[in-house]
Amino acid sequence: MRSYLYIEKLFQNILKGSKTIKGRVHFAPHLGSELNSDNLNHVLTETLGKDSHKKQYPLGIIMPPAILSNSLDNSIQLSGPEDSPVIFGTESEKRIFNIDIAFLDTTFYSSGDDTANEPKNTIKDINKDTNTSKHRIVEDWYDMDVVARDFIRALNGTIERYDLQRFITIYESDEDSTPERITPISTVGTDRVSGVYLQFRVLMYEGCDINDYTAESFKAITPPDINQKIHEH
């Protein structure tokens, strides 16, 4: 069964090739509150491993995806001999994941790059007369918009290159001819990060495997008597 873990790994592998993000993308299990300084370091450790625990921008944060599924059209059945039946779903499952990714960078200053030995907390494009940044927030929007658009292109290219269309594809409905939406965001959280919010949907195809029941446990299920009085006033 694919789902969240596959999406996370696929996106991380694609964004490892990004010159800007360098693989720094992870789920935000707390709906983005990780942008608080203390929480983000903890989540990076959990998601990217102990060697990647240092908070560093730019990065991508994936909000917990809501799923639309056709599970209600599916059911469990048994097949084969009575003493050793096989359990399976009656049909494969289509699952639509609503993907929301924030691509973020620090506003007005650089967080530095450990791999390039860049200094931290340096002012971007400094105005030496005022000691302030000439790098405007709209330029952060632009930089992260480039990341978002190229990520979608890289995702499509990876799906095509490895013939993954049977398993995963970017979802386009008949009503929505422009499946991606990019929204600028500014000075978010205690780190005051800016960038863009990318929204799109992914369609994944699941097999007929049943993972949470065995043939024996499914056969042992008995419904309560439909005529039984459950509660009396």
WODAGI-V919601 format. One record per residue. RES is the residue in three letters. BURIAL is I if it has 9 or more other C-alpha atoms within 8 Angstrom, else O. D_FIRST is the distance of its C-alpha to the first C-alpha in whole Angstrom. Layout:
# WODAGI-V919601
RES/BURIAL/D_FIRST  RES/BURIAL/D_FIRST
This chain:
# WODAGI-V919601
MET/O/0  ARG/O/4  SER/O/7  TYR/O/10  LEU/O/10  TYR/O/9  ILE/I/12  GLU/I/14  LYS/O/14  LEU/O/15  PHE/I/17  GLN/I/19  ASN/I/19  ILE/I/21  LEU/I/23  LYS/I/24  GLY/O/26  SER/I/28  LYS/O/31  THR/O/31  ILE/I/28  LYS/I/28  GLY/I/24  ARG/I/25  VAL/I/22  HIS/I/20  PHE/I/19  ALA/I/22  PRO/O/20  HIS/O/24  LEU/O/24  GLY/I/26  SER/I/29  GLU/I/28  LEU/I/31  ASN/I/33  SER/I/34  ASP/O/33  ASN/I/30  LEU/I/29  ASN/I/30  HIS/I/28  VAL/I/24  LEU/I/25  THR/I/25  GLU/O/22  THR/O/20  LEU/I/22  GLY/I/23  LYS/O/27  ASP/O/28  SER/O/27  HIS/I/29  LYS/O/32  LYS/O/31  GLN/O/32  TYR/I/32  PRO/I/31  LEU/I/28  GLY/I/25  ILE/I/23  ILE/I/20  MET/I/21  PRO/I/18  PRO/I/16  ALA/O/17  ILE/O/14  LEU/O/16  SER/I/14  ASN/I/15  SER/O/14  LEU/O/17  ASP/O/18  ASN/I/15  SER/I/16  ILE/I/16  GLN/O/18  LEU/I/19  SER/O/21  GLY/O/23  PRO/O/26  GLU/O/27  ASP/O/27  SER/O/23  PRO/I/21  VAL/O/18  ILE/I/15  PHE/I/13  GLY/I/12  THR/I/15  GLU/O/14  SER/I/11  GLU/I/10  LYS/I/12  ARG/I/11  ILE/I/14  PHE/I/14  ASN/I/18  ILE/I/18  ASP/I/22  ILE/I/23  ALA/I/26  PHE/I/28  LEU/I/31  ASP/I/34  THR/I/37  THR/I/40  PHE/I/43  TYR/I/42  SER/I/40  SER/I/38  GLY/I/39  ASP/I/36  ASP/O/36  THR/O/35  ALA/O/39  ASN/O/41  GLU/O/41  PRO/O/43  LYS/O/42  ASN/O/43  THR/I/45  ILE/I/46  LYS/I/45  ASP/O/48  ILE/I/50  ASN/I/53  LYS/O/56  ASP/O/59  THR/O/56  ASN/O/54  THR/O/51  SER/I/48  LYS/I/49  HIS/I/45  ARG/O/44  ILE/I/41  VAL/O/41  GLU/O/41  ASP/I/38  TRP/I/36  TYR/I/37  ASP/I/36  MET/I/32  ASP/I/32  VAL/O/32  VAL/I/29  ALA/I/27  ARG/O/29  ASP/O/28  PHE/I/25  ILE/O/24  ARG/O/26  ALA/I/24  LEU/I/20  ASN/I/21  GLY/O/23  THR/I/20  ILE/I/18  GLU/I/21  ARG/O/22  TYR/O/19  ASP/O/18  LEU/I/15  GLN/O/16  ARG/O/14  PHE/O/11  ILE/I/12  THR/I/16  ILE/I/18  TYR/I/19  GLU/I/23  SER/O/24  ASP/O/27  GLU/O/29  ASP/O/28  SER/O/29  THR/O/29  PRO/I/25  GLU/O/26  ARG/I/28  ILE/I/30  THR/O/32  PRO/I/34  ILE/I/34  SER/I/37  THR/I/38  VAL/I/35  GLY/I/35  THR/O/37  ASP/I/37  ARG/I/38  VAL/I/35  SER/I/35  GLY/I/33  VAL/I/31  TYR/I/28  LEU/I/26  GLN/I/24  PHE/I/22  ARG/I/19  VAL/I/15  LEU/I/14  MET/I/10  TYR/I/9  GLU/I/6  GLY/O/7  CYS/I/9  ASP/O/8  ILE/I/9  ASN/O/8  ASP/O/11  TYR/O/14  THR/I/16  ALA/I/18  GLU/O/21  SER/O/20  PHE/O/19  LYS/O/23  ALA/O/24  ILE/O/24  THR/O/27  PRO/O/28  PRO/O/31  ASP/O/34  ILE/O/34  ASN/O/38  GLN/O/38  LYS/O/40  ILE/O/37  HIS/O/40  GLU/O/43  HIS/O/46
